Amino acid sequence: MGVLDSVMGALGGAGGNGGGNAMLDVVMQMLSNKGQNGGLAGLVQAFQQHGLGEQMSSWIGTGQNLPVSPDQIKAVLGGGQLGQIAGQLGMNETQAAGGLADLLPQVIDKLTPNGQLPQGNDLMAQGLDLLKGKLFG
């Protein structure tokens, strides 16, 4: 359960009242091919289009993760998607953007341990393993 342990460890500060688990679910939805952004590849493209390609590359790569601000998350996702995420989590857009700014770099980093985007269904399989471990581990 290496990936699960890493991601769950990264969740340490992401919401002590259970919000971290809901936020992780939202992040996994965003990164799956069913996500509104077109999955992880679509999110990479959105970050690049907003001048944040260096941040995204640092999360995927094997070096240190560069930070991203809640305002940058708002710019990439837009108010519509961020509002939908906030509603799903029962928080305001600022709180949702802050949570995503904390969690996205960590989850993407853990899902790309070799410094490369997962191919095909690899991300979905890793995500399912994460969710299974969270529910049954």
Kinemage of the C-alpha trace (Angstrom):
@kinemage 1
@onewidth
@group {chain A} dominant
@subgroup {mainchain}
@vectorlist {calphas} color= white
{ca met a 1} P 0.000 0.000 0.000
{ca gly a 2} L 2.860 2.408 -0.687
{ca val a 3} L 0.893 4.936 -2.734
{ca leu a 4} L -2.011 4.878 -0.280
{ca asp a 5} L 0.280 5.340 2.704
{ca ser a 6} L 2.037 8.243 1.017
{ca val a 7} L -1.162 10.017 0.016
{ca met a 8} L -2.859 9.431 3.353
{ca gly a 9} L 0.278 10.667 5.123
{ca ala a 10} L 0.204 13.756 2.932
{ca leu a 11} L -3.379 14.335 4.064
{ca gly a 12} L -2.194 14.965 7.617
{ca gly a 13} L -2.965 18.689 7.491
{ca ala a 14} L -5.715 18.619 4.886
{ca gly a 15} L -8.709 18.584 7.180
{ca gly a 16} L -8.800 16.921 10.552
{ca asn a 17} L -12.583 16.705 10.637
{ca gly a 18} L -12.918 14.209 7.793
{ca gly a 19} L -12.785 16.921 5.138
{ca gly a 20} L -9.497 15.509 3.925
{ca asn a 21} L -11.162 12.285 2.789
{ca ala a 22} L -13.865 14.156 0.887
{ca met a 23} L -11.212 16.410 -0.636
{ca leu a 24} L -9.208 13.337 -1.686
{ca asp a 25} L -12.322 11.936 -3.377
{ca val a 26} L -12.759 15.202 -5.297
{ca val a 27} L -9.094 15.238 -6.335
{ca met a 28} L -9.300 11.633 -7.549
{ca gln a 29} L -12.425 12.513 -9.572
{ca met a 30} L -10.571 15.453 -11.112
{ca leu a 31} L -7.608 13.276 -12.031
{ca ser a 32} L -9.634 10.416 -13.462
{ca asn a 33} L -10.592 10.465 -17.123
{ca lys a 34} L -14.159 11.126 -16.015
{ca gly a 35} L -13.117 14.486 -14.595
{ca gln a 36} L -14.460 17.723 -16.032
{ca asn a 37} L -10.888 18.731 -16.951
{ca gly a 38} L -10.168 15.659 -19.044
{ca gly a 39} L -8.336 13.878 -16.269
{ca leu a 40} L -4.747 14.403 -15.258
{ca ala a 41} L -3.612 15.143 -18.826
{ca gly a 42} L -6.293 17.826 -19.166
{ca leu a 43} L -5.331 19.328 -15.823
{ca val a 44} L -1.673 19.433 -16.921
{ca gln a 45} L -2.759 21.317 -20.042
{ca ala a 46} L -4.916 23.748 -18.037
{ca phe a 47} L -2.023 24.549 -15.711
{ca gln a 48} L 0.270 25.122 -18.702
{ca gln a 49} L -2.282 27.444 -20.323
{ca his a 50} L -2.360 29.539 -17.138
{ca gly a 51} L 1.424 29.845 -16.931
{ca leu a 52} L 1.740 27.226 -14.199
{ca gly a 53} L 3.443 24.491 -16.194
{ca glu a 54} L 6.540 24.711 -14.002
{ca gln a 55} L 4.495 23.943 -10.885
{ca met a 56} L 2.760 21.001 -12.520
{ca ser a 57} L 6.066 19.653 -13.855
{ca ser a 58} L 7.537 19.805 -10.351
{ca trp a 59} L 4.644 17.709 -8.980
{ca ile a 60} L 5.038 15.097 -11.694
{ca gly a 61} L 8.833 15.137 -11.554
{ca thr a 62} L 10.955 13.536 -8.884
{ca gly a 63} L 12.271 16.756 -7.305
{ca gln a 64} L 10.711 19.094 -4.774
{ca asn a 65} L 7.117 20.229 -5.379
{ca leu a 66} L 6.621 23.911 -6.103
{ca pro a 67} L 3.688 25.500 -4.254
{ca val a 68} L 0.506 26.755 -5.859
{ca ser a 69} L -1.764 29.382 -4.325
{ca pro a 70} L -5.539 29.203 -3.887
{ca asp a 71} L -5.830 32.129 -6.347
{ca gln a 72} L -3.874 30.155 -8.950
{ca ile a 73} L -6.191 27.173 -8.412
{ca lys a 74} L -9.173 29.499 -8.940
{ca ala a 75} L -7.642 30.773 -12.194
{ca val a 76} L -7.015 27.262 -13.537
{ca leu a 77} L -10.362 25.737 -12.567
{ca gly a 78} L -12.585 28.768 -13.022
{ca gly a 79} L -15.462 29.790 -10.808
{ca gly a 80} L -17.926 27.275 -12.213
{ca gln a 81} L -15.916 24.160 -11.487
{ca leu a 82} L -14.558 25.513 -8.210
{ca gly a 83} L -18.090 26.428 -7.100
{ca gln a 84} L -19.253 22.915 -7.915
{ca ile a 85} L -16.372 21.414 -5.920
{ca ala a 86} L -17.034 23.759 -2.992
{ca gly a 87} L -20.716 22.796 -2.974
{ca gln a 88} L -19.835 19.115 -3.082
{ca leu a 89} L -17.551 19.599 -0.063
{ca gly a 90} L -19.897 21.888 1.854
{ca met a 91} L -17.469 24.811 1.975
{ca asn a 92} L -16.932 28.129 0.238
{ca glu a 93} L -14.783 28.539 -2.888
{ca thr a 94} L -11.868 30.062 -0.962
{ca gln a 95} L -11.729 27.070 1.388
{ca ala a 96} L -12.007 24.617 -1.521
{ca ala a 97} L -9.246 26.395 -3.462
{ca gly a 98} L -7.031 26.332 -0.365
{ca gly a 99} L -7.604 22.631 0.160
{ca leu a 100} L -6.907 21.863 -3.483
{ca ala a 101} L -3.762 24.015 -3.408
{ca asp a 102} L -2.516 21.911 -0.486
{ca leu a 103} L -3.614 18.498 -1.743
{ca leu a 104} L -3.229 18.509 -5.543
{ca pro a 105} L 0.581 18.793 -5.552
{ca gln a 106} L 0.901 15.967 -3.033
{ca val a 107} L -1.524 13.583 -4.741
{ca ile a 108} L -0.111 14.183 -8.226
{ca asp a 109} L 3.399 13.709 -6.826
{ca lys a 110} L 2.438 10.377 -5.219
{ca leu a 111} L 0.623 9.161 -8.355
{ca thr a 112} L 3.672 9.886 -10.517
{ca pro a 113} L 6.521 8.332 -8.494
{ca asn a 114} L 8.696 7.754 -11.563
{ca gly a 115} L 8.348 11.323 -12.791
{ca gln a 116} L 5.998 10.397 -15.628
{ca leu a 117} L 2.261 10.590 -16.203
{ca pro a 118} L 0.531 7.204 -15.830
{ca gln a 119} L -0.497 5.690 -19.149
{ca gly a 120} L -4.007 4.533 -20.004
{ca asn a 121} L -5.815 3.018 -17.045
{ca asp a 122} L -2.806 3.112 -14.706
{ca leu a 123} L -4.063 6.228 -12.936
{ca met a 124} L -7.546 4.773 -12.570
{ca ala a 125} L -6.097 1.559 -11.107
{ca gln a 126} L -3.951 3.518 -8.650
{ca gly a 127} L -6.934 5.676 -7.710
{ca leu a 128} L -9.110 2.629 -7.118
{ca asp a 129} L -6.381 1.132 -4.952
{ca leu a 130} L -6.279 4.377 -2.958
{ca leu a 131} L -10.038 4.363 -2.435
{ca lys a 132} L -10.134 0.646 -1.576
{ca gly a 133} L -7.377 1.111 0.975
{ca lys a 134} L -9.139 4.109 2.458
{ca leu a 135} L -12.423 2.205 2.769
{ca phe a 136} L -11.148 -1.224 3.769
{ca gly a 137} L -7.638 -0.598 5.109
